[in-house]
């Protein structure tokens, strides 16, 4: 599920982050902590939006879930993430 936390992504030239000038602004090593940080930022709006849509209509909620799965499962990963060095591997 995750890349090796000890090995940087392919676009990184260094073996370690010691003395790296771009280390504070670029993540070359991805850890479980990074996934949790992302989920803590992104899940609350999706949950609140889902609750609001569910209160309006169950069928609209099902349609919304299908749209989210289609977008993040098929469209987004091919459009946006294909330019990210993380997915270059």
Secondary structure, 3 states (H helix, E strand, C coil): CCCCCCCCCCCCCCCCCCCCCCCCCCCCCCCHHHHHHHHHHHHHHHHHHHHHHHHHCHHHHHHHHHHHHHHHHHHHHHHCHHHCHHHHC
